[in-house]
Amino acid sequence: MKYKKYILLGLLGIIPLLNIGCVAAAIGGAAGVAAGAGTIAYIKGELKATEAYSVPKVWVATEKAVNDLQLAVTDKYHDATAGRLEAFTADNKKVRINLKRIGDNITEVTIRIGTFGDEETSRYILSKIEKHLKG
């Protein structure tokens, strides 16, 4: 009977240790956003990147990149804090580009191609946006 009590106490003592990774990831994630641009991740069909520019500046670069790639724009809007552009490629894949203000001169860019995503095309579009930001 005493052994069950000690096992239960031991398990209860381990549980908080299992959550340390989540806390560290949350803290690290917040620090990553605060640190600024350069973060790129492809998760669940979406490419997310942070750029060290304001939403209006990233919006102009996005429009230029989409124009360079000759995508057929079907919907677009933006303001000082966010933007969304939808278009189609020549092979009829839907392209969605979302911009979101994260902080002063920090914008999150999210790119999704089609339903399931296309990492290579998403990264190519991002490279065109970044080219216009830097050039």
Secondary structure per residue as TSV (DSSP state, phi and psi in degrees):
chain	resnum	aa	ss	phi	psi
A	1	M	-	360.0	-42.7
A	2	K	H	-64.6	-33.8
A	3	Y	H	-64.7	-38.0
A	4	K	H	-63.3	-38.5
A	5	K	H	-64.5	-43.5
A	6	Y	H	-68.0	-38.0
A	7	I	H	-64.1	-44.5
A	8	L	H	-62.0	-44.4
A	9	L	H	-63.2	-39.5
A	10	G	H	-63.4	-43.4
A	11	L	H	-64.9	-41.0
A	12	L	H	-64.6	-31.5
A	13	G	H	-72.9	-27.1
A	14	I	H	-81.0	-32.3
A	15	I	H	-53.7	-47.2
A	16	P	H	-61.0	-30.0
A	17	L	H	-68.3	-28.9
A	18	L	H	-69.2	-25.3
A	19	N	T	-88.2	-5.6
A	20	I	H	-60.1	-38.6
A	21	G	H	-60.7	-40.6
A	22	C	H	-65.2	-42.0
A	23	V	H	-65.0	-43.8
A	24	A	H	-63.8	-39.5
A	25	A	H	-65.3	-40.6
A	26	A	H	-64.9	-43.4
A	27	I	H	-66.1	-44.2
A	28	G	H	-63.7	-39.1
A	29	G	H	-63.3	-42.7
A	30	A	H	-65.3	-39.3
A	31	A	H	-66.5	-36.1
A	32	G	H	-63.0	-41.8
A	33	V	H	-66.8	-41.8
A	34	A	H	-66.1	-32.4
A	35	A	H	-67.9	-26.6
A	36	G	-	113.7	-144.4
A	37	A	S	-81.5	173.1
A	38	G	-	101.4	-9.5
A	39	T	-	-81.9	128.0
A	40	I	E	-134.7	133.3
A	41	A	E	-144.9	138.6
A	42	Y	E	-111.5	109.4
A	43	I	E	-134.8	129.7
A	44	K	T	51.2	43.1
A	45	G	T	84.8	2.2
A	46	E	E	-121.1	137.7
A	47	L	E	-97.7	123.4
A	48	K	E	-117.6	134.3
A	49	A	E	-141.2	150.5
A	50	T	E	-111.4	136.6
A	51	E	E	-121.7	142.9
A	52	A	S	-87.2	54.3
A	53	Y	S	-143.6	159.5
A	54	S	-	-71.5	161.1
A	55	V	H	-57.9	-46.8
A	56	P	H	-58.0	-39.2
A	57	K	H	-68.9	-40.8
A	58	V	H	-67.7	-34.2
A	59	W	H	-61.7	-46.6
A	60	V	H	-61.0	-43.7
A	61	A	H	-64.2	-37.5
A	62	T	H	-64.7	-45.9
A	63	E	H	-61.5	-40.7
A	64	K	H	-65.3	-41.7
A	65	A	H	-63.9	-44.2
A	66	V	H	-63.8	-38.7
A	67	N	H	-65.2	-44.1
A	68	D	H	-57.2	-39.9
A	69	L	T	-84.1	-2.8
A	70	Q	T	56.7	40.5
A	71	L	-	-77.5	145.9
A	72	A	E	-87.1	103.8
A	73	V	E	-75.2	130.2
A	74	T	E	-111.5	-23.3
A	75	D	E	-158.4	140.2
A	76	K	E	-160.2	145.4
A	77	Y	E	-159.3	156.8
A	78	H	E	-161.5	160.6
A	79	D	-	-143.3	-162.1
A	80	A	S	-74.2	-12.9
A	81	T	S	-117.6	-14.0
A	82	A	E	-161.5	166.0
A	83	G	E	-161.5	155.1
A	84	R	E	-143.3	134.6
A	85	L	E	-132.7	130.5
A	86	E	E	-120.6	138.8
A	87	A	E	-153.0	175.6
A	88	F	E	-127.8	144.1
A	89	T	-	-80.7	173.3
A	90	A	T	-62.5	-29.6
A	91	D	T	-93.9	23.3
A	92	N	-	65.9	31.0
A	93	K	-	-90.6	133.3
A	94	K	E	-75.7	134.1
A	95	V	E	-117.3	125.9
A	96	R	E	-120.8	126.5
A	97	I	E	-122.8	121.7
A	98	N	E	-115.9	139.1
A	99	L	E	-118.8	140.8
A	100	K	E	-144.1	131.2
A	101	R	E	-70.9	126.0
A	102	I	E	-102.6	-34.6
A	103	G	E	-168.9	-173.6
A	104	D	T	-60.4	119.6
A	105	N	T	55.9	33.9
A	106	I	E	-132.6	121.0
A	107	T	E	-124.9	133.3
A	108	E	E	-90.3	128.8
A	109	V	E	-111.1	125.6
A	110	T	E	-119.7	128.3
A	111	I	E	-125.1	130.4
A	112	R	E	-133.1	132.8
A	113	I	E	-112.7	120.5
A	114	G	T	65.3	-165.0
A	115	T	T	-76.0	-41.9
A	116	F	T	-102.9	-5.4
A	117	G	-	91.6	159.9
A	118	D	-	-149.2	99.4
A	119	E	H	-61.9	-43.5
A	120	E	H	-62.2	-46.9
A	121	T	H	-67.1	-39.3
A	122	S	H	-60.6	-45.2
A	123	R	H	-65.6	-34.8
A	124	Y	H	-65.6	-44.4
A	125	I	H	-62.0	-44.3
A	126	L	H	-59.7	-41.0
A	127	S	H	-62.7	-35.0
A	128	K	H	-69.4	-40.1
A	129	I	H	-61.8	-47.4
A	130	E	H	-63.3	-34.5
A	131	K	H	-60.4	-43.3
A	132	H	H	-73.1	-27.4
A	133	L	H	-68.8	-38.3
A	134	K	H	-89.9	-18.1
A	135	G	-	-106.6	360.0
